[in-house]
């Protein structure tokens, strides 16, 4: 059995080619003509199925009424629609909603829907996903971002991140990545996807690239390449590979301005230091009006001085970019503290005064552990 969400449209079409082959071969004038018609029919059927699942949110093969009975029976036997159960769904006062998904091996991962404005979301936890109401007042939101996971845990060991403290259990498969988006898309008209949940996306490069292809498919989930962002802690060779193979947006989790600082909080810096990381960013292919996003978590008294702001300005000079300043979200057991509001605004002012685009990213969902750096497997969290 193959999971539907693991397939690109072309892969699905290849699987569908044998269906109806005999009938087409009898009708075709030549073998070459037959093969052409078989391929055309398979591509058309794959497109239909993608529309049913990803745009009409239909999860029962029998309800896909414009497919032949033969095809629907084949789908029942060979293709499974993956629907991970929701173990927990929590809503923060600011409108952020966190989902905890149970995978087939009983491991768990988390995803978050982040609205642009605080508003209570009317989600009935007692109903099934396909019957739940969509986000109320859709027109009032200009952006709904889905923050999704790419691994169960994370191997990067960043000292300020709960996921990093957990360690790595395994990579997510393509269908497990896509299912997060699809299940949330049923509930809300998502506009943006960010690979900023659990895990280092570029540590799971092949599955993230393939999942991104499915996210961008116009007959599928149909997200713009500008609206799908992969964030990395700095795996330089994988950044270069990503840029060669798919056109999506890139975010860099930088968080320090000296190698000594960055190595202390991000062990990845021992292998690829700031200079190597910035060189990879300068070579990353960007289309017209595209920018790299630098994520900078401000840790009180550690990396939030004006000297840090000056070094940051020097490092990124000449790179089309914007900087998201993220005041640290404190959690139990961390030695780091949230910076003062004065330090945050002074840091931002320095960057802006030096011609950079710098935004202070308001943390959402902190009270339900849904904010940046707070995601962690539920079962792992319960065991400590």
Buried (B, 14 or more C-beta within 10 A) or exposed (E): EEBBBBBBBEBBBBBBBEBBBEEBBEEBEEEEEBBEBBBEBBBEBBBBBBBBBBBEBBBEBEEBEEBEEEBBBBBEEEBBBBBBEBBBBBBBEBBBBBBBBBBEEEBBBBBBBBBBEEBEBEBEEEEEBEEBEBBEEEEEBEEBBBBBBBBBBBBBBBBBBBBBBBBBBBBBBBBBBBBBBBBBBBBBEBBBBBBBBBBBBBBBBEBBBBBBBBBBBEBBBEBEBEBBBBBBBBBBEBBBBBBEEBBBBBBBBBBBBBEEBBBBBBBBBEEBBBEBBBEBBEEBEBEEEBEBBBBBBBBBEBBBBEEBBBBBBEBBEEBBBBBBBBBBBBBEEBEBEBBBEEBBEBBBEBBEEBEBEBBBBEBBBBEBBBBBBBBBBBBBBEEE
